[in-house]
């Protein structure tokens, strides 16, 4: 879409621009209507608005992005955008306002009511973050394509995004077989050619199996930039079994980050779920010993680990990774939830691995892969 905006601006007649802008004698520079629609979807998603509302703007963006410049121009002039499947009155109005060089009223209202009351420590942590180490795409149970997630991450100021779709055992989340993961690596390599200097880092959220082994071929895990290991099954396993299971996973040379360690759910559509039971002192001691980061999962329904355990991880000298576990673009801006918890628990910024530069992050994960 961005490649046709300039030609659209040139192609609009004076009368059409007058209609689009409401009043005025001069023509404002055209905005990018696709970017504006996606920004609206992003803000709605971040505010946890209903999915159907988010999809209305994202679907309209996809439809508009597929139009030739002259067709979009003629449809805006004729008022026939709403005849396209996926474009309604509200989204059509946003497109018209955007092409007239105005910030769409809908977007202006959302941006005016953004509410991010962060204290100074939280804001400083958020500003230090350079990327997100736990995200999902529509290759597993995410809702958006890889490129859309990447563009959203870049737009909020990240330098990199780690793509960590699920591993094969989690069939309910469309986990990636070894073959599908290898295909994804090719797709990521191709996308990175066009995204530089931003980069998608290859990764996986790999299941920790009952015996503590990881749910993917070791040879394939070795090829990935970042491996997040998480427990998704038998969450009520007794502590005497769960503790060695988690320690075994942490000691695996391919594990970089221990994801949402308690597995709890505190709110949300999936209901609530209690914390898994394990010897946190032993598990965090293993994380510190093997240089594995403890994830601060920023999802509002998780907020995992609880603050008492996060303080214990800090005392143990653990590295941390403040991640969103985003399954959609708007959720990438949830990191402030994790940053607030980190600030409350005294997490030093230098211990946050995704505050590091990309070369430093990759050097750290490569060092894990070299462990015996």
For each residue, the residues with C-beta under 8 A, 3 or more apart:
1: 4 5 32 33 34 35 64 65
2: 5 32 34 35
3:
4: 1 7 8 68 69 72
5: 1 2 8 9 30 31 32
6: 9 10 30
7: 4 10 11 69
8: 4 5 11 12 30 69 72 73 99
9: 5 6 12 27 29 30 99
10: 6 7
11: 7 8 69 70 73
12: 8 9 16 17 20 27 30 73 76 77 99
13: 16 17 77
14: 17 18 27
15: 18 19
16: 12 13 19 20 73 76 77
17: 12 13 14 20 21 27 28 100
18: 14 15 21 23 24
19: 15 16 22 77
20: 12 16 17 76 96 97 99 100
21: 17 18 24 27 28 100 101 102
22: 19 100
23: 18
24: 18 21 28
25:
26:
27: 9 12 14 17 21 100 101
28: 17 21 24 100 101 102
29: 9 101
30: 5 6 8 9 12 98 99 100 101
31: 5 35 36 98 99 101 102 103
32: 1 2 5 35 36 98
33: 1 36 37 61 64 94 95 98 99
34: 1 2 37 38 61 64 65
35: 1 2 31 32 38 39
36: 31 32 33 39 40 94 98 103 104 107
37: 33 34 40 41 57 58 60 61 64 91 94 95 98
38: 34 35 41 42 57 58 61 148 151 152 329
39: 35 36 42 43 107 155
40: 36 37 43 44 57 94 104 106 107 110
41: 37 38 44 45 54 55 57 58 61 329 330
42: 38 39 45 46 152 155 329 330 333
43: 39 40 46 47 107 110 111 114 330
44: 40 41 47 49 53 54 57 110 330
45: 41 42 48 49 54 328 329 330 331
46: 42 43 330 331 333 334
47: 43 44 110 330
48: 45 300
49: 44 45 53 54
50: 53 54
51: 54 55
52: 55 56
53: 44 49 50 56 57
54: 41 44 45 49 50 51 57 58 328 330
55: 41 51 52 58 59
56: 52 53 59 60 88 90 91
57: 37 38 40 41 44 53 54 60 61 91 94
58: 37 38 41 54 55 61 62 144
59: 55 56 62 63 86
60: 37 56 57 63 64 86 87 88 91 92 94 95
61: 33 34 37 38 41 57 58 64 65
62: 58 59 65 66 86
63: 59 60 66 67 84 85 86 87
64: 1 33 34 37 60 61 67 72 87 95
65: 1 34 61 62
66: 62 63
67: 63 64 71 72 75
68: 4 71 72
69: 4 7 8 11 72 73
70: 11 73 74
71: 67 68 74 75
72: 4 8 64 67 68 69 75 76 95 99
73: 8 11 12 16 69 70 76 77
74: 70 71 77 78
75: 67 71 72 78 79 80 81 83 84
76: 12 16 20 72 73 79 81 95 96 99
77: 12 13 16 19 73 74
78: 74 75
79: 75 76 82
80: 75 83 84
81: 75 76 84 87 92 95 96
82: 79 87 88 89 92
83: 75 80
84: 63 75 80 81 87
85: 63
86: 59 60 62 63
87: 60 63 64 81 82 84 91 92 95
88: 56 60 82 91 92
89: 82 92 93
90: 56 93 94 106
91: 37 56 57 60 87 88 94 95
92: 60 81 82 87 88 89 95 96
93: 89 90 96 97 104 105 106
94: 33 36 37 40 57 60 90 91 97 98 104 105 106 107
95: 33 37 60 64 72 76 81 87 91 92 98 99
96: 20 76 81 92 93 99 100
97: 20 93 94 100 102 103 104 105
98: 30 31 32 33 36 37 94 95 101 102 103 104
99: 8 9 12 20 30 31 33 72 76 95 96
100: 17 20 21 22 27 28 30 96 97
101: 21 27 28 29 30 31 98
102: 21 28 31 97 98
103: 31 36 97 98 107 108 111
104: 36 40 93 94 97 98 107 108
105: 93 94 97 108 109
106: 40 90 93 94 109 110
107: 36 39 40 43 94 103 104 110 111
108: 103 104 105 111 112
109: 105 106 112 113
110: 40 43 44 47 106 107 113 114
111: 43 103 107 108 114
112: 108 109
113: 109 110
114: 43 110 111
115:
116: 336
117:
118: 122 123 126 336 339 340
119: 122 123 340 343
120: 123 124
121: 124 125 343
122: 118 119 125 126 336 339 340 342 343
123: 118 119 120 126 127 339
124: 120 121 127 128 343 349
125: 121 122 128 129 322 339 342 343 347 349 352 355
126: 118 122 123 129 335 336 339
127: 123 124
128: 124 125 349 352 355
129: 125 126 132 158 322 335 339 352 354 355
130: 158 159 160 354 355 356 357 358
131: 153 158 159 160 161 162 201 354 358 361
132: 129 135 153 158 161 162 323 324 326 332 335 354
133: 162 164 203 226 228 256 257 295 321 323 353 354
134: 162 164 205 228 257 259 295 297 321 323 324 325 326
135: 132 142 149 153 161 162 163 164 323 324 325 326 327 332
136: 140 141 142 163 164 165 166 205 325 326 327
137: 140 142 144 145 146 149 163 165
138: 142 143 144 145 146
139: 142 146 165 174 176 180 184
140: 136 137 165 166 170 173 174 175 176
141: 136 166 172 173 174 327
142: 135 136 137 138 139 149 165 326 327 328
143: 138 327 328
144: 58 137 138 148 149 328 329
145: 137 138 148 149
146: 137 138 139 149 150 163 184 187 188 191 200
147: 150 151 191
148: 38 144 145 151 152 329
149: 135 137 142 144 145 146 152 153 161 163 326 329 332
150: 146 147 153 154 161 191 195 198 200
151: 38 147 148 154 155 329
152: 38 42 148 149 155 156 329 330 332
153: 131 132 135 149 150 156 158 160 161 198 332
154: 150 151 157 158 161 195 198
155: 39 42 151 152
156: 152 153 332 333
157: 154
158: 129 130 131 132 153 154 161 198 332
159: 130 131 197 198 199 358
160: 130 131 153 198 199 200 201 358 361
161: 131 132 135 149 150 153 154 158 198 199 200 201 332
162: 131 132 133 134 135 200 201 202 203 225 226 228
163: 135 136 137 146 149 184 188 200 201 202 203
164: 133 134 135 136 203 204 205 226 228
165: 136 137 139 140 142 175 176 181 184 204 205
166: 136 140 141 170 173 174 175 176 204 205 207
167: 170 175 176 204 205 206 207 214 215 216
168: 171 175 176 177 178 215 216
169: 175 207 209 215 232 233
170: 140 166 167 173 175 207 215 232
171: 168 174 175
172: 141
173: 140 141 166 170
174: 139 140 141 166 171
175: 140 165 166 167 168 169 170 171 207 215
176: 139 140 165 166 167 168 180 181 184 204
177: 168 180 181
178: 168 181 182 216 217 220
179: 182 183
180: 139 176 177 183 184
181: 165 176 177 178 184 185 204 216 220
182: 178 179 185 186 220
183: 179 180 186 187
184: 139 146 163 165 176 180 181 187 188 202
185: 181 182 188 189 202 223
186: 182 183 189 190
187: 146 183 184 190 191
188: 146 163 184 185 191 192 200 202
189: 185 186 192 193
190: 186 187 193 194
191: 146 147 150 187 188 194 195 200
192: 188 189 195 196 199 200
193: 189 190 196
194: 190 191
195: 150 154 191 192 198 199 200
196: 192 193 199
197: 159
198: 150 153 154 158 159 160 161 195
199: 159 160 161 192 195 196 358
200: 146 150 160 161 162 163 188 191 192 195
201: 131 160 161 162 163 225 226 358 361 362
202: 162 163 184 185 188 223 224 225 226
203: 133 162 163 164 224 225 226 227 228
204: 164 165 166 167 176 181 216 221 224 227 228
205: 134 136 164 165 166 167 228 229 230 259
206: 167 214 215 216 221 227 228 229 230
207: 166 167 169 170 175 214 215 229 230 231 232 233
208: 212 213 214 215 229 230 231 232 245 246 249
209: 169 212 213 214 215
210: 233 234 237 245
211: 245 248
212: 208 209 244 245 246 247 248 249 252
213: 208 209 248 249 252
214: 167 206 207 208 209 218 221 227 229 249 252 254 255
215: 167 168 169 170 175 206 207 208 209
216: 167 168 178 181 204 206 220 221
217: 178 220 221
218: 214 221 222 254
219: 222 223
220: 178 181 182 216 217 223 224
221: 204 206 214 216 217 218 224 227 254
222: 218 219 254 369
223: 185 202 219 220
224: 202 203 204 220 221 227 254
225: 162 201 202 203 362 365
226: 133 162 164 201 202 203 256 257 361 365
227: 203 204 206 214 221 224 254 255 256 257 365
228: 133 134 162 164 203 204 205 206 256 257 258 259 295 323
229: 205 206 207 208 214 249 250 252 255 257 258 259
230: 205 206 207 208 258 259 260 263
231: 207 208 234 235 242 245 246 261 263 276
232: 169 170 207 208 235 263
233: 169 207 210
234: 210 231 237
235: 231 232 263 273 276
236: 276 277
237: 210 234 241 242 245 276 277
238: 241 242 277
239: 242 243 277 278 279
240: 243 244
241: 237 238 244 245
242: 231 237 238 239 245 246 276 277 278
243: 239 240 246 247 278 279 282 283
244: 212 240 241 247 248
245: 208 210 211 212 231 237 241 242 248 249
246: 208 212 231 242 243 249 250 258 261 278 283 286
247: 212 243 244 250 251 282 283 286
248: 211 212 213 244 245 251 252
249: 208 212 213 214 229 245 246 252 255 258
250: 229 246 247 255 258 283 286 287 290 292
251: 247 248 255 286 290
252: 212 213 214 229 248 249 255
253: 368 369 370 371 372
254: 214 218 221 222 224 227 368 369
255: 214 227 229 249 250 251 252 258 290 292 368
256: 133 226 227 228 292 293 364 365 368
257: 133 134 226 227 228 229 292 293 294 295 321 323 353
258: 228 229 230 246 249 250 255 261 283 287 292 293 294 295
259: 134 205 228 229 230 295 297 323 325
260: 230 263 264 295 297 299 302 304 305 325
261: 231 246 258 276 278 283 294 295 304 305 309
262: 275 276 304 305 306 309
263: 230 231 232 235 260 273 275 276 304
264: 260 272 273 274 275 276 302 304 306
265: 268 270 271 272 273 301 302
266: 272 301 302 303
267: 272 300 301
268: 265 271 300 301
269:
270: 265 273 301
271: 265 268
272: 264 265 266 267
273: 235 263 264 265 270
274: 264
275: 262 263 264 306
276: 231 235 236 237 242 261 262 263 264
277: 236 237 238 239 242
278: 239 242 243 246 261 282 283
279: 239 243 282 283
280: 283 284 309 312 313
281: 284 285 312 316
282: 243 247 278 279 285 286
283: 243 246 247 250 258 261 278 279 280 286 287
284: 280 281 287 288 294 312 313 316 318
285: 281 282 288 289 316
286: 246 247 250 251 282 283 289 290 292
287: 250 258 283 284 290 291 292 293 294 313 316 318 319
288: 284 285 291 316 317 318
289: 285 286
290: 250 251 255 286 287 368 371
291: 287 288 319 364 367 368
292: 250 255 256 257 258 286 287 318 319 368
293: 256 257 258 287 318 319 320 321 353
294: 257 258 261 284 287 305 310 313 318 319 320 321
295: 133 134 228 257 258 259 260 261 304 320 321 322 323
296: 304 305 310 320 321 322 323 338 341 342 347
297: 134 259 260 302 303 304 305 323 325 338
298: 302 303 322 323 324 325 334 335 336 337 338 339
299: 260 302 303 304 324 325 331 334 337
300: 48 267 268 303 334 337
301: 265 266 267 268 270
302: 260 264 265 266 297 298 299 325
303: 266 297 298 299 300 306 337 338 341
304: 260 261 262 263 264 295 296 297 299
305: 260 261 262 294 296 297 309 310 313
306: 262 264 275 303 309 310
307: 310 311 341 344 345
308: 311 312
309: 261 262 280 305 306 312 313
310: 294 296 305 306 307 313 314 320 341 342 345 347
311: 307 308 314 315 345 346
312: 280 281 284 308 309 315 316
313: 280 284 287 294 305 309 310 316 318 320
314: 310 311 317 318 320 345 346 347 348 351
315: 311 312
316: 281 284 285 287 288 312 313
317: 288 314
318: 284 287 288 292 293 294 313 314 351
319: 287 291 292 293 294 351 352 353
320: 293 294 295 296 310 313 314 342 347 351 352 353
321: 133 134 257 293 294 295 296 352 353 354
322: 125 129 295 296 298 335 338 339 342 352 354
323: 132 133 134 135 228 257 259 295 296 297 298 335 338 354
324: 132 134 135 298 299 331 332 333 334 335 338
325: 134 135 136 259 260 297 298 299 302 331
326: 132 134 135 136 142 149 329 331 332 334
327: 135 136 141 142 143 331
328: 45 54 142 143 144 331
329: 38 41 42 45 144 148 149 151 152 326 332
330: 41 42 43 44 45 46 47 54 152 333
331: 45 46 299 324 325 326 327 328 334
332: 132 135 149 152 153 156 158 161 324 326 329 335
333: 42 46 156 324 330 336
334: 46 298 299 300 324 326 331 337 338
335: 126 129 132 298 322 323 324 332 338 339
336: 116 118 122 126 298 333 339 340
337: 298 299 300 303 334 340 341
338: 296 297 298 303 322 323 324 334 335 341 342
339: 118 122 123 125 126 129 298 322 335 336 342 343
340: 118 119 122 336 337 343 344
341: 296 303 307 310 337 338 344 345
342: 122 125 296 310 320 322 338 339 345 347 352
343: 119 121 122 124 125 339 340 346 347
344: 307 340 341
345: 307 310 311 314 341 342
346: 311 314 343
347: 125 296 310 314 320 342 343 351 352
348: 314 351 352
349: 124 125 128 352 355
350: 355
351: 314 318 319 320 347 348
352: 125 128 129 319 320 321 322 342 347 348 349 355 356
353: 133 257 293 319 320 321 356 361 364
354: 129 130 131 132 133 321 322 323 361
355: 125 128 129 130 349 350 352
356: 130 352 353 360 361 364
357: 130 360 361
358: 130 131 159 160 199 201 361 362
359: 362 363
360: 356 357 363 364
361: 131 160 201 226 353 354 356 357 358 364 365
362: 201 225 358 359 365 366
363: 359 360 366 367
364: 256 291 353 356 360 361 367 368
365: 225 226 227 256 361 362 368 369
366: 362 363 369 370
367: 291 363 364 370 371
368: 253 254 255 256 290 291 292 364 365 371
369: 222 253 254 365 366
370: 253 366 367
371: 253 290 367 368
372: 253
